[in-house]
Amino acid sequence: MKNQLKTSDLKSYLKAQNLCEEVLQEASSFCQPGLSEKEMSALMLSLFKQKGVKHFFHQPFAWFGERSRFENFKLPTDFMPTPRTRKAGEPFILDAAPVVEGHICDVGLSFCETPSEVFQKGKKQLEHLYQMIPRWFEELPGTAEIWQKVDEEIRHQGMDNCHQKYPFSVLGHRVYKSNPLRDIYLLRFGLISAQNILSHGLRSELLGPKSTATKEGLWALEPHLGLKGFGMKFEELLYFENGKAQWLKQMSL
């Protein structure tokens, strides 16, 4: 079956995801007030290199405060790390997609050392989406319907859908193996690693509002909420096979 993976490959993707989460958690402890998005992104890149990572589907991103909800983002360059510095108590998002031993993963995490009531509300909504997305993969007829359901749930809570601001309004994309000997980066995306995904098609590999993709395969999914003054998201790998959807970290491998 197309997009069906061996257990050994799933274990490798899980290893990549765990390493990425470890780096983002470590990096978050250095994200002190006064540090800029550019400095934070460079720090994450350094930490990944210390772990032996040489290539990326996309290099690390850091978004602080209102930029974490993509406030006034209109061009692809708006997503790039800026000199904008972090203020005390301000929520932030860290996001990276390393290639680990030939396996692409993509992880995003939200942080705030002094969570407000609004942040806690966003966290609760993300937890709800985390529980429901596998069920929607199993119950809804197609990927476009999954995108619409996530959008409805976000708006029902009075929040904004920020992932619709990504190129093609994607909620997620499939991931594959990639073994570049070298890579060229454009807007922080590795062109060779990206080509390994896009070679399978475009609309068939992206989960957007008009998606024609089948549900089978390994997905990086990133529901992104917009709240007052900041945004929140998670990004993790989910595997769908034979009508069953599971977050990779919850599978028995």
C-alpha positions in Angstrom: 0.0 0.0 0.0 1.3 3.5 -0.9 2.6 5.4 2.1 2.6 2.3 4.3 5.8 2.3 6.5 7.8 -0.4 8.2 8.1 -0.5 11.9 11.8 0.2 11.6 11.1 3.4 9.7 8.5 4.5 12.2 11.0 4.0 15.0 13.5 6.2 13.1 10.9 8.9 12.6 10.1 8.7 16.4 13.8 9.0 17.2 14.0 12.1 15.0 10.9 13.6 16.7 12.2 12.9 20.2 15.6 14.6 19.3 13.8 17.6 17.9 11.6 18.0 20.9 14.6 17.6 23.2 16.4 20.5 21.4 13.4 22.8 21.4 12.9 22.2 25.1 16.5 22.9 25.8 16.5 26.0 23.7 13.4 27.3 25.4 15.4 27.6 28.7 17.7 30.1 26.9 14.9 32.2 25.6 15.2 35.1 28.0 13.9 38.7 27.7 16.0 40.7 25.4 17.0 37.8 23.1 15.9 38.3 19.5 14.2 35.9 17.1 17.3 35.8 15.0 19.5 35.0 18.0 17.1 32.3 19.2 17.0 30.7 15.7 20.8 30.7 15.6 21.0 29.1 19.0 18.6 26.3 18.0 20.7 25.7 14.9 23.8 25.4 17.0 22.1 22.9 19.4 21.0 20.8 16.5 24.5 20.7 15.0 25.9 19.7 18.5 23.5 16.7 18.2 24.9 15.8 14.8 22.1 17.2 12.6 23.5 18.4 9.3 20.4 18.9 7.2 16.8 20.3 7.6 13.5 20.3 5.8 13.4 23.7 7.3 15.8 25.4 9.7 14.6 26.6 13.1 12.0 29.4 13.5 11.3 31.5 16.6 8.2 33.7 16.9 7.6 36.0 19.9 4.5 37.7 21.1 2.2 39.0 18.4 4.4 37.5 15.8 3.6 34.0 17.1 0.0 34.6 15.8 1.5 35.8 12.5 0.1 39.3 13.0 0.1 41.2 9.7 2.0 38.5 7.9 1.4 38.8 4.2 4.6 37.7 2.4 6.8 34.5 2.9 9.6 36.7 4.1 7.4 37.8 7.1 7.9 34.4 8.6 11.7 34.8 8.8 13.3 35.4 12.2 13.7 39.1 12.9 15.7 41.4 15.3 12.5 41.7 17.4 13.4 40.9 21.0 11.4 39.0 23.5 9.6 40.8 26.4 9.4 39.4 29.9 6.6 36.9 30.3 5.8 36.9 26.6 4.6 33.6 25.0 6.7 32.3 22.1 6.8 29.4 19.6 9.8 27.4 18.5 9.6 25.3 15.3 12.2 23.1 13.5 12.3 20.3 11.0 15.6 18.4 11.1 16.6 15.5 9.0 17.8 12.8 11.4 19.5 9.7 10.0 17.7 10.3 6.7 14.2 10.8 8.3 12.4 14.2 8.2 10.5 15.3 11.2 8.7 18.6 12.0 8.0 19.8 15.5 6.6 23.0 16.9 6.1 23.8 20.6 4.6 26.8 22.5 6.1 28.2 25.6 5.5 30.7 28.4 7.2 30.7 31.8 4.3 32.6 33.4 1.2 31.3 31.7 -1.8 33.6 31.8 -5.4 32.6 31.9 -5.6 33.2 28.1 -2.5 31.0 27.6 -4.1 28.2 29.7 -7.3 28.5 27.6 -5.2 28.0 24.5 -3.4 25.1 26.0 -6.7 23.4 26.8 -7.9 23.9 23.3 -4.7 22.4 21.8 -5.1 19.4 24.2 -8.6 19.0 22.9 -7.4 19.1 19.3 -4.7 16.6 20.1 -7.3 14.2 21.4 -9.7 14.7 18.5 -7.6 14.9 15.4 -6.8 11.1 15.3 -10.6 10.4 15.7 -11.4 12.9 12.8 -8.8 11.1 10.6 -10.7 7.9 11.3 -14.3 9.2 11.0 -14.3 12.0 8.4 -14.3 11.1 4.7 -11.3 13.1 3.5 -8.4 15.5 4.4 -10.3 18.6 3.4 -13.0 17.7 5.9 -10.4 17.3 8.6 -9.1 20.8 7.9 -12.6 22.2 8.0 -13.4 20.4 11.3 -10.2 21.8 13.0 -11.1 25.3 11.7 -14.6 25.0 13.1 -13.4 23.9 16.5 -10.9 26.8 16.7 -13.5 29.4 15.7 -16.1 27.9 18.0 -13.8 28.8 20.9 -13.5 32.4 19.7 -9.9 32.0 18.5 -8.3 32.6 15.1 -7.1 30.0 12.7 -3.4 31.0 12.2 -2.4 27.9 10.1 -4.5 29.3 7.3 -1.8 32.0 7.0 0.8 29.4 6.0 1.4 28.9 2.3 -1.5 26.9 0.9 -3.2 27.3 4.3 -1.8 24.0 5.4 -2.7 22.2 8.6 0.0 19.7 7.8 2.1 17.9 5.3 3.4 14.3 4.8 6.9 13.5 5.6 9.4 11.2 3.9 13.0 10.0 3.9 15.7 12.4 2.7 19.4 11.8 2.4 20.9 15.0 0.9 24.7 15.1 0.7 24.3 18.9 0.7 21.5 21.3 0.8 20.6 24.8 -0.5 18.3 26.9 1.7 15.7 29.3 0.4 13.7 31.1 3.1 15.2 28.6 5.5 13.7 25.6 3.6 16.1 23.0 2.4 15.4 22.7 -1.3 16.6 19.1 -1.8 14.7 17.8 1.3 11.6 19.8 0.2 11.9 18.3 -3.2 11.8 14.8 -1.7 8.3 15.6 -0.5 7.1 17.6 -3.5 8.3 14.9 -5.9 5.2 12.9 -4.7 3.0 15.8 -5.8 1.8 19.0 -4.2 -1.9 18.9 -3.3 -1.6 15.2 -2.7 1.0 15.8 0.1 -0.5 18.9 1.8 -3.5 19.0 4.2 -5.3 22.2 3.3 -8.9 23.5 3.0 -9.2 22.1 -0.5 -7.0 19.1 0.0 -7.2 16.1 -2.4 -4.7 14.1 -0.4 -5.6 10.6 0.8 -5.3 10.1 4.6 -2.7 7.3 4.5 0.8 7.9 5.6 2.9 9.8 8.1 1.8 13.4 8.6 3.3 16.4 10.4 0.2 18.3 11.7 0.3 21.8 13.3 -3.0 23.3 14.4 -2.2 27.0 15.2 -4.4 29.1 17.4 -4.6 32.9 17.4 -5.4 34.4 20.8 -5.2 38.0 22.1 -1.7 39.2 21.5 0.0 35.9 20.7 -0.4 32.5 19.1 0.0 28.9 20.2 0.4 25.6 18.4 1.8 22.1 18.6 3.3 20.1 15.7 3.7 16.3 15.8 3.8 13.3 13.6 0.6 11.3 13.1 0.4 7.9 11.3 -2.7 6.7 9.5 -2.9 3.2 8.2 -5.8 0.8 7.5 -8.4 3.2 9.0 -6.4 3.7 12.2 -4.8 7.0 13.2 -2.3 7.4 16.0 0.2 10.0 17.2 3.6 8.5 16.6 4.7 8.9 20.2 1.6 6.9 21.3 2.2 3.9 19.1 3.6 0.7 20.4 6.7 0.2 18.3 
